[in-house]
Amino acid sequence: MDPFESAVSGGELSDNDLLIRRPEVDRNALPDQTILLFQKDTSLAVPVNRTGASIWDMCDGAHTVGQIVDELAEVYDQERSRIEQDTRTFLGELMRLGFVDRQSRRA
């Protein structure tokens, strides 16, 4: 399920954190249902698999990290702890690359 082939762990995310896609990052659909994220400012392009595309789509400022994990756990037949770990790793990488901004939301 690893959204990136070689994701790097990011900072600690709270279940209540919201992640918001940055407007300068384009989402380009590819024929195999994966996507290419392209940051216009830096010309950085990152291919992302279907799971990563689903996570990217939920970085809309309306889904918390916990809600993203919940939705993925309903779709994928894997242990929830693995889904949570992979999701947090991917979201941390998106933050590190400057593709999303984190906003804390109080429970």
C-alpha positions as CSV (number, residue, x, y, z in Angstrom):
1,M,0.0,0.0,0.0
2,D,3.0,2.3,0.3
3,P,2.0,5.4,-1.7
4,F,5.6,6.3,-2.5
5,E,8.1,3.7,-3.6
6,S,10.6,5.1,-1.0
7,A,8.8,7.4,1.4
8,V,10.6,9.2,4.1
9,S,9.1,9.5,7.5
10,G,7.8,13.0,8.4
11,G,7.1,14.9,11.6
12,E,4.5,13.7,14.1
13,L,1.0,14.3,12.9
14,S,-2.0,14.4,15.2
15,D,-5.2,12.6,14.2
16,N,-6.9,16.0,14.3
17,D,-4.4,17.7,11.9
18,L,-5.8,18.8,8.6
19,L,-3.7,18.8,5.5
20,I,-4.3,21.2,2.6
21,R,-3.0,20.8,-0.9
22,R,-0.9,23.8,-2.0
23,P,-2.3,25.6,-5.0
24,E,1.0,25.5,-6.9
25,V,0.9,21.7,-7.0
26,D,-0.8,20.2,-10.1
27,R,-2.4,16.8,-10.1
28,N,-2.0,15.1,-13.4
29,A,-3.8,11.8,-14.0
30,L,-1.8,9.1,-15.8
31,P,-3.3,6.3,-17.9
32,D,-2.6,3.6,-15.3
33,Q,-4.8,5.4,-12.7
34,T,-1.7,6.8,-10.9
35,I,-1.0,10.5,-10.7
36,L,1.9,12.8,-11.2
37,L,2.2,15.6,-8.7
38,F,4.0,18.6,-10.2
39,Q,5.1,21.6,-8.2
40,K,5.2,24.6,-10.5
41,D,7.5,26.7,-8.3
42,T,10.3,24.1,-8.3
43,S,9.4,21.9,-11.3
44,L,9.5,18.9,-9.0
45,A,7.4,16.0,-10.3
46,V,6.6,13.0,-8.2
47,P,4.7,9.9,-9.4
48,V,2.1,8.6,-6.9
49,N,0.2,5.3,-6.9
50,R,-3.6,4.9,-6.6
51,T,-3.5,4.9,-2.8
52,G,-1.4,8.0,-2.7
53,A,-3.8,9.6,-5.2
54,S,-6.7,8.8,-2.8
55,I,-4.8,10.4,0.1
56,W,-3.9,13.4,-2.0
57,D,-7.5,13.9,-2.9
58,M,-8.4,13.9,0.8
59,C,-5.9,16.6,1.6
60,D,-8.7,19.1,1.0
61,G,-8.8,20.8,4.4
62,A,-11.9,18.9,5.3
63,H,-10.4,15.5,6.2
64,T,-8.3,15.1,9.3
65,V,-5.4,12.6,9.4
66,G,-7.6,10.3,11.4
67,Q,-10.5,10.5,8.9
68,I,-8.1,9.7,6.0
69,V,-6.8,6.6,7.8
70,D,-10.4,5.6,8.6
71,E,-11.5,5.9,5.0
72,L,-8.4,3.9,3.8
73,A,-9.0,1.2,6.4
74,E,-12.5,0.7,5.0
75,V,-11.1,0.1,1.5
76,Y,-7.9,-1.9,2.0
77,D,-7.6,-5.3,3.5
78,Q,-4.6,-4.7,5.7
79,E,-4.0,-4.2,9.4
80,R,-5.1,-0.7,10.5
81,S,-1.7,-0.1,12.1
82,R,0.0,-0.7,8.8
83,I,-2.4,1.6,7.0
84,E,-1.9,4.3,9.6
85,Q,1.9,4.0,9.5
86,D,2.0,4.2,5.7
87,T,-0.5,7.1,5.5
88,R,1.4,9.1,8.1
89,T,4.7,8.4,6.3
90,F,3.2,9.6,3.0
91,L,1.6,12.7,4.5
92,G,4.9,13.5,6.2
93,E,6.7,13.2,2.8
94,L,4.1,15.5,1.2
95,M,4.8,18.1,3.9
96,R,8.5,17.7,3.5
97,L,8.2,18.3,-0.2
98,G,6.1,21.4,0.4
99,F,3.1,19.9,-1.4
100,V,0.7,20.3,1.5
101,D,0.3,22.6,4.5
102,R,-0.7,21.3,7.9
103,Q,-3.3,23.0,10.0
104,S,-4.2,21.8,13.5
105,R,-7.8,21.4,14.4
106,R,-9.1,21.1,17.9
107,A,-11.0,18.0,18.7
